[in-house]
Amino acid sequence: MKRLQVSLMTLALDNQGLIVPGYTHLQRAQPVLLQHLLLAYVEEIERDAGRLIDCRARMNFCPLGACALAGTGLPIDRFMTSDALGFTAPMRNSIDAVSDRDFILEFLSANAITAVHLSRLGEEWVLWASEEFGFITPSDSVSTGSSIMPQKKNPDPMELVRGKSARVIGDLVTLLTLCKGLPQAYNRDLQEDKEPAFDSVKTILGMLEVSAEFALNTTFNRGRIQKALPAGYLDATTLADYLVKKGVPFRTSHDIAGKSVALCTLKDCQLLDLSLDELRSISPVFENDVYEFLGVENSIQKFISYGSTGSACVAEQIDYWIKKLELQ
């Protein structure tokens, strides 16, 4: 997990200042710094690691000595064996020790959440590698050709990451289904807990390794991205914020910004291209300083809230992760 975080941070550090379209509903929404987007995945992976650490705290209790279900009449020392094997303590209840598999369920759940995060990363990069987006170009070392079409360069590793998530989720569902109707205490059904547990570990490790390698062998196409930025009026919300700062209620500002976009659509131009007279024909509130809010570069600089995509905020995030991941 840390290796993947470092790979994503390496990409972020190599692409300082690069603005990309941010999406909601897979529709263009607002401009964001690429670093900010990559750090979102770094944050998710950090929580994934935290879930495993938390899970270990609950798993680390020793069942040894519980015997079949009732314990034993022999003079054993369960605390000694627990200490010797590095457990926190022996499990308190012998029936619980042999009959429940919630410790594996929690572990597989943590893996499944990680797999979902990696699958989303895979989906985004598969989209971005397409000709329609063209935002990234994976190197030949992490791409494959087509068996029939000689021009193809497919981001297969991330497609497999996306696909393998189904296995990890399936492993969790397998064990949930296995345990759902079992009476206390041990039942032979529980021998089926091993295969999904081992498969989940093997698969998630492979997904993490492939994702990290893919990140280190991917180039962001600055020219293509910058050429694509004007589409979608990404600065429209910043225009609405400008009006709010002028004292206009946001509901009204939203409407005025929408009418400004409609005028741009009619004229086939950007908000930055509208003259002050044209803007004032929609609302007399507009003044010359509105142009300080228009365009994706200006828009980025207006984000100032903690954790936002503003340059200063992202610089703080980068500094935090450089120190946490010991990249200096």
Sequence and secondary structure as in RCSB ss.txt:
>XXXX:A:sequence
MKRLQVSLMTLALDNQGLIVPGYTHLQRAQPVLLQHLLLAYVEEIERDAGRLIDCRARMNFCPLGACALAGTGLP
IDRFMTSDALGFTAPMRNSIDAVSDRDFILEFLSANAITAVHLSRLGEEWVLWASEEFGFITPSDSVSTGSSIMP
QKKNPDPMELVRGKSARVIGDLVTLLTLCKGLPQAYNRDLQEDKEPAFDSVKTILGMLEVSAEFALNTTFNRGRI
QKALPAGYLDATTLADYLVKKGVPFRTSHDIAGKSVALCTLKDCQLLDLSLDELRSISPVFENDVYEFLGVENSI
QKFISYGSTGSACVAEQIDYWIKKLELQ
>XXXX:A:secstr
 HHHHHHHHHHHHHTTT EEEEEETTEEEEEEEHHHHHHHHHHHHHHHHHHHHHHHHHH EE TT TTTT  SS 
  HHHHHHHTT SEE S HHHHHH  HHHHHHHHHHHHHHHHHHHHHHHHHHHHSTTT  EEE GGG B  SS T
T  B HHHHHHHHHHHHHHHHHHHHHHHHTT  SS  GGGGGGHHHHHHHHHHHHHHHHHHHHHHHTEEE HHHH
HHHTTTT TTHHHHHHHHHHTT  HHHHHHHHHHHHHHHHHHT  GGGS HHHHHHH TT  GGGGGS SHHHHH
HT  STTSSSHHHHHHHHHHHHHHTT  
